[in-house]
């Protein structure tokens, strides 16, 4: 067992984040690259452990494959070791143990959390560690390299994804698929110009090694300190104070980002059920006002993606039979530029509220050239992420006090240019 432990001075019952690096040159200091994160969190009341797993890593591109279950088991072993060390008695809150990781470590954290929910390891039949996982923080993670019992990892604990538009390693943004399979509170932060390696302070600006590194375009990559600050704030907000996410821009460097969060919700339409355009999760669609309407996979980076969304120009409506008290929200992404969207909610008495997110506040599709040849050929990739647009119950009351969300009858969503929408919902938390 090897790792660096950062403890809040004098604190009792602190939450703990057990965090592990991913695949990188095995002879480098991989665990030490998160010292900045450990010090930031410990100064704010969160204990942090950076786990050493370089023995799973590669040397000049040669290394293990299919080993992420071993990374996950090692992560749980380290967490168990800390929780049962008498030196840390009363300093760690056993009910607030978070698992996290970067790259393959991000996938390992999700796998570890899934193991912790099972009584037995699905591959070996051995009893699993008795650890209550409070959530998973995944940073530019891989996904699907290991599947427990040959099944994708489905999580029932909170999941927060942090990933970068300029990721030249996990460039397909695979973590968005795991985000979709998280059943509790979930969030994803997509950071413009952030690459893969700079989330570890020892890995540098290059996301590849050897000759492959020569082809990378690195001129636009975010400043290292700024990229680290995004992760510091995101980790603190997820573990200690999610209210920070309501005004995230105030705590971050001046770089664009897209943020999606989804608490416990009644989902009206998530477009996952079938190919029938006349059905929705928990409402009846009306697409007569749409000049373009399709349902299909959301492609975050010109490749990959298993999430299904609706592609819309014009008006898409849902007829609803009442709703719970709470907020109305949906996730949105423009195919190019920024989304231009207007939402109208109508109750059974005909009272309405209108919601138009400020266009300049929404995230634009991010034009990227990850490789040098793309600049010569002027051939770009468009990196995109769904972000949440939300109308709170307080905002509804300010606009029209007579409107009653519990009697919601119809939702109308109107967009200008081609826009993708997803997870239309009523949030109860």
C-alpha positions as CSV (number, residue, x, y, z in Angstrom):
1,X,0.0,0.0,0.0
2,X,1.5,3.3,-1.1
3,X,-0.1,6.7,-1.3
4,X,0.0,10.3,-0.2
5,X,-2.5,11.3,2.4
6,X,-3.6,14.9,3.0
7,X,-5.7,15.6,6.1
8,X,-7.4,18.8,7.2
9,X,-5.6,20.1,10.3
10,X,-7.6,19.4,13.5
11,X,-10.8,18.3,11.6
12,X,-13.0,15.5,12.8
13,X,-15.2,13.3,10.6
14,X,-13.9,14.8,7.3
15,X,-15.1,13.4,4.0
16,X,-12.4,11.4,2.2
17,X,-11.6,11.3,-1.5
18,X,-9.5,8.3,-2.5
19,X,-8.1,9.1,-5.9
20,X,-5.9,7.2,-8.4
21,X,-4.0,8.2,-11.5
22,X,-4.3,6.5,-14.9
23,X,-2.0,4.9,-17.4
24,X,1.3,6.8,-17.9
25,X,5.0,6.1,-17.9
26,X,5.4,3.8,-15.0
27,X,8.8,5.2,-13.9
28,X,7.4,8.7,-13.4
29,X,5.9,10.1,-10.2
30,X,2.2,9.5,-11.1
31,X,0.6,9.8,-7.6
32,X,2.5,13.0,-6.8
33,X,0.8,14.8,-9.7
34,X,-2.3,15.4,-7.6
35,X,-0.5,17.1,-4.7
36,X,-2.2,20.4,-5.7
37,X,-5.6,18.8,-5.5
38,X,-4.8,17.2,-2.1
39,X,-3.6,20.5,-0.6
40,X,-6.6,22.4,-2.0
41,X,-9.1,20.0,-0.6
42,X,-7.5,19.5,2.8
43,X,-7.3,23.2,3.3
44,X,-11.1,23.2,2.9
45,X,-12.0,20.3,5.1
46,X,-11.8,17.3,2.7
47,X,-9.3,14.5,3.3
48,X,-7.5,13.3,0.2
49,X,-5.5,10.2,-0.7
50,X,-3.5,9.9,-3.9
51,X,-3.0,6.2,-4.6
52,X,0.1,4.7,-6.2
53,X,-0.7,2.2,-9.0
54,X,2.3,2.7,-11.4
55,X,2.9,-1.1,-11.4
56,X,-0.2,-1.3,-13.7
57,X,1.2,1.2,-16.1
58,X,3.2,1.2,-19.4
59,X,6.8,1.8,-20.2
60,X,7.4,3.4,-23.7
61,X,3.9,2.4,-24.8
62,X,4.2,-1.2,-23.6
63,X,2.1,-2.3,-20.7
64,X,-1.0,-4.1,-19.4
65,X,-4.4,-4.1,-21.0
66,X,-7.8,-5.2,-19.5
67,X,-6.5,-4.4,-16.0
68,X,-9.0,-1.9,-14.8
69,X,-10.7,-4.4,-12.5
70,X,-7.3,-4.8,-10.8
71,X,-7.0,-1.0,-10.5
72,X,-10.5,-0.9,-9.0
73,X,-9.7,-3.6,-6.4
74,X,-6.5,-1.9,-5.4
75,X,-8.4,1.4,-5.0
76,X,-10.9,-0.3,-2.6
77,X,-8.0,-1.9,-0.7
78,X,-6.4,1.5,-0.2
79,X,-9.7,3.0,1.0
80,X,-10.2,0.1,3.4
81,X,-6.7,0.5,4.8
82,X,-7.3,4.1,5.6
83,X,-10.7,3.5,7.1
84,X,-9.3,0.8,9.4
85,X,-6.1,2.5,10.5
86,X,-6.4,3.4,14.2
87,X,-4.3,6.6,13.6
88,X,-7.2,8.1,11.6
89,X,-10.0,7.1,13.9
90,X,-12.6,9.9,14.2
91,X,-10.8,11.9,11.6
92,X,-12.6,10.3,8.6
93,X,-16.3,10.1,8.1
94,X,-17.0,6.5,7.0
95,X,-20.3,7.6,5.4
96,X,-18.7,10.1,3.2
97,X,-16.0,8.1,1.3
98,X,-15.7,9.2,-2.3
99,X,-13.7,7.4,-5.0
100,X,-12.1,9.2,-7.9
101,X,-9.5,8.9,-10.6
102,X,-8.0,10.2,-13.8
103,X,-8.1,8.5,-17.1
104,X,-8.1,4.7,-16.5
105,X,-8.2,5.6,-12.9
106,X,-11.6,7.4,-13.5
107,X,-13.0,4.2,-14.9
108,X,-11.4,2.2,-12.1
109,X,-13.2,4.5,-9.6
110,X,-16.6,3.7,-11.2
111,X,-15.8,0.0,-11.3
112,X,-14.8,0.1,-7.6
113,X,-18.0,1.8,-6.6
114,X,-20.0,-0.9,-8.5
115,X,-18.0,-3.6,-6.7
116,X,-18.7,-2.0,-3.3
117,X,-22.5,-2.2,-4.0
118,X,-22.2,-6.0,-4.6
119,X,-21.9,-8.7,-1.9
120,X,-19.5,-10.7,-4.1
121,X,-17.0,-10.0,-6.9
122,X,-18.9,-11.1,-10.1
123,X,-15.7,-12.6,-11.5
124,X,-14.2,-14.4,-8.5
125,X,-17.1,-14.9,-6.1
126,X,-15.0,-13.4,-3.3
127,X,-16.7,-11.2,-0.7
128,X,-16.3,-7.5,-1.5
129,X,-15.0,-4.8,0.8
130,X,-17.5,-3.3,3.2
131,X,-17.2,0.3,2.1
132,X,-20.1,2.7,1.7
133,X,-19.2,4.8,-1.4
134,X,-20.7,8.3,-1.3
135,X,-19.9,9.2,-4.9
136,X,-17.5,8.9,-7.8
137,X,-15.4,11.8,-9.3
138,X,-14.1,10.8,-12.8
139,X,-11.6,13.0,-14.6
140,X,-11.2,12.4,-18.3
141,X,-12.0,8.7,-17.8
142,X,-12.0,5.7,-20.1
143,X,-15.1,3.6,-20.2
144,X,-15.9,0.0,-21.0
145,X,-12.3,-1.4,-20.7
146,X,-13.6,-3.7,-18.0
147,X,-17.3,-4.7,-17.5
148,X,-18.3,-6.5,-14.2
149,X,-19.9,-9.7,-15.2
150,X,-19.6,-8.6,-18.8
151,X,-22.1,-5.8,-18.2
152,X,-21.6,-2.0,-18.4
153,X,-21.1,-0.3,-15.0
154,X,-24.4,1.0,-13.7
155,X,-23.9,3.3,-10.7
156,X,-26.4,4.0,-7.9
157,X,-24.2,6.6,-6.3
158,X,-23.6,10.3,-7.3
159,X,-21.3,10.7,-10.2
160,X,-19.4,13.8,-11.4
161,X,-17.5,13.8,-14.7
162,X,-14.8,16.4,-15.5
163,X,-13.4,16.3,-19.1
164,X,-11.7,18.6,-21.6
165,X,-12.4,19.6,-25.1
166,X,-8.7,19.3,-26.1
167,X,-8.3,15.8,-24.7
168,X,-5.8,14.2,-27.2
169,X,-5.8,10.8,-25.4
170,X,-9.4,9.9,-24.5
171,X,-10.6,12.1,-27.3
172,X,-13.9,10.3,-27.7
173,X,-15.0,11.7,-24.3
174,X,-16.0,8.2,-23.1
175,X,-17.0,9.4,-19.7
176,X,-20.2,10.8,-21.1
177,X,-21.4,7.2,-21.6
178,X,-20.8,6.4,-17.9
179,X,-22.6,9.6,-17.0
180,X,-25.6,8.3,-18.7
181,X,-25.5,5.1,-16.6
182,X,-25.4,7.0,-13.3
183,X,-28.8,6.6,-11.5
184,X,-28.3,9.0,-8.6
185,X,-27.3,12.7,-8.7
186,X,-25.1,13.2,-11.7
187,X,-23.1,16.1,-13.2
188,X,-20.6,16.7,-15.9
189,X,-18.2,19.6,-16.5
190,X,-16.8,20.0,-20.0
191,X,-13.9,22.5,-20.1
192,X,-12.8,24.3,-23.2
193,X,-9.1,23.9,-24.1
194,X,-8.4,21.5,-21.3
195,X,-6.3,18.5,-22.4
196,X,-5.9,15.1,-20.8
197,X,-2.5,15.2,-19.1
198,X,-2.5,18.5,-17.3
199,X,-5.0,17.3,-14.7
200,X,-1.8,15.6,-13.4
201,X,0.8,18.2,-12.6
202,X,3.7,15.9,-13.5
203,X,2.4,14.7,-16.9
204,X,3.1,17.9,-18.9
205,X,1.3,19.3,-22.0
206,X,1.6,16.3,-24.3
207,X,-1.1,13.6,-24.2
208,X,0.9,11.2,-26.2
209,X,4.5,9.8,-26.0
210,X,7.2,9.2,-28.6
211,X,6.6,9.9,-32.3
212,X,2.8,10.3,-31.8
213,X,3.5,13.4,-29.6
214,X,5.0,15.2,-32.6
215,X,1.7,15.3,-34.4
216,X,-0.2,17.0,-31.5
217,X,-1.3,20.6,-31.8
218,X,-0.8,22.1,-28.3
219,X,-0.8,25.8,-28.9
220,X,-4.3,26.4,-27.7
221,X,-4.2,24.2,-24.6
222,X,-5.4,25.8,-21.4
223,X,-2.8,27.1,-19.0
224,X,-1.8,24.4,-16.5
225,X,-2.7,26.4,-13.4
226,X,-6.1,27.2,-14.9
227,X,-6.8,23.6,-15.7
228,X,-5.9,22.5,-12.2
229,X,-8.2,25.1,-10.8
230,X,-11.2,23.7,-12.7
231,X,-10.6,20.3,-11.1
232,X,-10.0,21.8,-7.6
233,X,-13.3,23.7,-7.7
234,X,-15.2,20.9,-9.2
235,X,-14.0,18.3,-6.7
236,X,-14.7,20.7,-3.7
237,X,-18.2,21.5,-5.1
238,X,-19.1,17.8,-5.6
239,X,-17.9,16.6,-2.3
240,X,-18.5,19.5,0.1
241,X,-20.8,22.1,-1.3
242,X,-22.9,21.6,-4.5
243,X,-24.4,25.0,-4.1
244,X,-21.1,26.2,-5.7
245,X,-22.3,24.7,-9.0
246,X,-25.2,27.2,-9.1
247,X,-22.6,30.0,-9.6
248,X,-19.7,28.0,-10.9
249,X,-18.4,30.7,-13.2
250,X,-17.6,33.0,-10.2
251,X,-15.0,30.5,-8.9
252,X,-13.2,29.6,-12.2
253,X,-10.7,31.0,-14.6
254,X,-11.9,32.8,-17.8
255,X,-12.4,29.8,-20.0
256,X,-15.6,28.5,-21.4
257,X,-17.3,25.4,-20.0
258,X,-20.6,23.5,-20.2
259,X,-22.2,22.2,-17.0
260,X,-25.0,19.6,-16.7
261,X,-26.4,18.5,-13.4
262,X,-29.4,16.2,-12.8
263,X,-30.7,15.5,-9.3
264,X,-33.6,13.2,-8.5
265,X,-36.1,13.9,-11.2
266,X,-39.3,12.8,-13.0
267,X,-38.1,12.4,-16.6
268,X,-40.7,13.4,-19.2
269,X,-38.5,12.5,-22.2
270,X,-35.0,11.2,-22.5
271,X,-35.3,9.6,-26.0
272,X,-33.9,6.2,-24.9
273,X,-37.0,4.1,-25.2
274,X,-37.5,3.2,-28.9
275,X,-37.5,4.5,-32.4
276,X,-41.1,5.7,-32.3
277,X,-41.2,9.5,-32.6
278,X,-44.7,9.5,-31.0
279,X,-43.6,8.0,-27.7
280,X,-41.8,9.5,-24.8
281,X,-40.7,8.4,-21.3
282,X,-43.6,9.9,-19.3
283,X,-45.5,12.3,-21.7
284,X,-47.1,12.4,-25.1
285,X,-45.1,14.1,-27.8
286,X,-46.5,16.6,-30.3
287,X,-44.0,17.1,-33.2
288,X,-46.4,18.9,-35.6
289,X,-44.7,22.3,-34.9
290,X,-41.2,21.0,-35.8
291,X,-39.7,21.6,-39.3
292,X,-36.9,19.2,-38.4
293,X,-37.3,16.4,-35.9
294,X,-35.1,13.3,-35.5
295,X,-34.0,11.0,-32.6
296,X,-30.5,9.5,-32.6
297,X,-27.2,9.2,-30.8
298,X,-25.5,12.3,-29.4
299,X,-22.0,12.4,-30.8
300,X,-19.8,14.6,-28.5
301,X,-16.6,14.6,-30.6
302,X,-17.4,13.5,-34.2
303,X,-17.0,9.9,-32.8
304,X,-18.5,7.7,-30.2
305,X,-21.5,8.3,-27.9
306,X,-24.3,6.0,-26.7
307,X,-26.7,8.7,-25.4
308,X,-29.9,9.3,-27.5
309,X,-31.3,12.8,-28.0
310,X,-33.8,14.7,-30.1
311,X,-32.6,16.9,-33.0
312,X,-34.9,19.8,-33.5
313,X,-35.7,22.8,-35.5
314,X,-39.0,24.5,-34.7
315,X,-41.3,23.5,-31.8
316,X,-41.4,20.2,-29.9
317,X,-44.2,19.8,-27.4
318,X,-45.1,17.3,-24.7
319,X,-48.6,16.9,-23.3
320,X,-48.2,16.1,-19.6
321,X,-50.7,14.9,-17.0
322,X,-49.6,17.1,-14.0
323,X,-46.2,17.3,-12.3
324,X,-44.5,17.4,-9.0
325,X,-43.5,20.7,-7.3
326,X,-39.9,21.6,-8.2
327,X,-37.8,22.9,-11.1
328,X,-38.1,22.4,-14.8
329,X,-35.0,21.5,-16.6
330,X,-33.6,20.0,-19.8
331,X,-30.2,19.5,-21.4
332,X,-29.3,21.2,-24.6
333,X,-26.5,21.4,-27.2
334,X,-26.2,23.2,-30.5
335,X,-24.9,21.4,-33.5
336,X,-22.9,24.6,-34.3
337,X,-22.6,27.9,-32.6
338,X,-24.9,28.5,-29.6
339,X,-28.4,27.2,-28.9
340,X,-31.3,29.6,-29.4
341,X,-34.1,28.2,-27.3
342,X,-37.4,29.2,-25.8
343,X,-39.5,27.2,-23.4
344,X,-43.1,27.6,-22.4
345,X,-44.9,25.8,-19.6
346,X,-48.7,25.8,-19.6
347,X,-50.9,24.5,-16.8
348,X,-54.4,23.0,-16.9
349,X,-56.0,26.4,-16.3
350,X,-54.1,28.0,-19.3
351,X,-51.6,29.9,-17.1
352,X,-48.1,30.0,-18.6
353,X,-44.6,30.8,-17.8
354,X,-41.9,31.5,-20.5
355,X,-38.2,30.8,-20.2
356,X,-35.6,32.0,-22.6
357,X,-32.0,31.2,-21.5
358,X,-29.6,33.9,-22.5
359,X,-28.0,32.8,-25.7
360,X,-24.5,34.1,-24.9
361,X,-24.6,32.2,-21.6
362,X,-25.0,28.9,-23.4
363,X,-22.0,26.9,-24.5
364,X,-21.0,27.0,-28.2
365,X,-19.9,23.9,-30.0
366,X,-16.1,23.9,-29.6
367,X,-14.1,23.9,-32.8
368,X,-10.9,21.9,-32.2
369,X,-7.8,20.8,-34.1
370,X,-6.1,18.2,-32.0
371,X,-3.5,17.4,-34.7
372,X,-1.2,19.7,-36.6
373,X,-2.3,18.5,-40.0
374,X,-5.9,19.7,-39.2
375,X,-4.7,23.3,-39.3
376,X,-3.1,22.9,-42.7
377,X,-6.2,21.2,-44.1
378,X,-8.6,23.4,-42.1
379,X,-10.5,20.3,-41.0
380,X,-11.9,20.6,-37.5
381,X,-13.6,18.5,-35.0
382,X,-16.6,19.9,-33.1
383,X,-16.5,18.9,-29.4
384,X,-19.8,19.3,-27.7
385,X,-21.5,18.6,-24.4
386,X,-25.0,18.8,-23.2
387,X,-25.6,21.5,-20.6
388,X,-28.5,22.1,-18.3
389,X,-31.0,24.9,-18.8
390,X,-33.2,25.2,-15.7
391,X,-36.2,27.2,-14.6
392,X,-36.5,27.2,-10.8
393,X,-39.9,27.2,-9.0
394,X,-38.9,30.7,-7.6
395,X,-38.4,32.0,-11.1
396,X,-41.8,30.6,-12.1
397,X,-43.5,32.3,-9.2
398,X,-41.9,35.6,-10.1
399,X,-43.1,35.5,-13.7
400,X,-46.6,34.3,-13.1
401,X,-47.8,33.7,-9.5
402,X,-50.9,32.0,-10.9
403,X,-49.0,29.3,-12.7
404,X,-49.3,25.9,-11.0
405,X,-46.6,23.4,-11.9
406,X,-48.5,20.6,-10.2
407,X,-51.2,21.1,-12.8
408,X,-48.7,21.1,-15.7
409,X,-50.5,20.3,-19.0
410,X,-48.1,21.1,-21.8
411,X,-44.4,21.9,-22.4
412,X,-43.4,23.7,-25.6
413,X,-39.7,23.9,-26.7
414,X,-38.9,26.1,-29.6
415,X,-35.4,26.4,-31.2
416,X,-33.9,28.3,-34.1
417,X,-30.9,26.5,-35.6
418,X,-30.5,22.7,-35.4
419,X,-30.3,21.9,-31.7
420,X,-30.2,18.7,-29.6
421,X,-32.3,18.3,-26.5
422,X,-32.3,15.6,-23.8
423,X,-33.5,14.7,-20.3
424,X,-36.6,16.9,-20.2
425,X,-37.6,16.7,-16.6
426,X,-39.1,17.9,-13.4
427,X,-36.5,18.1,-10.6
428,X,-37.8,17.3,-7.1
429,X,-34.4,17.9,-5.3
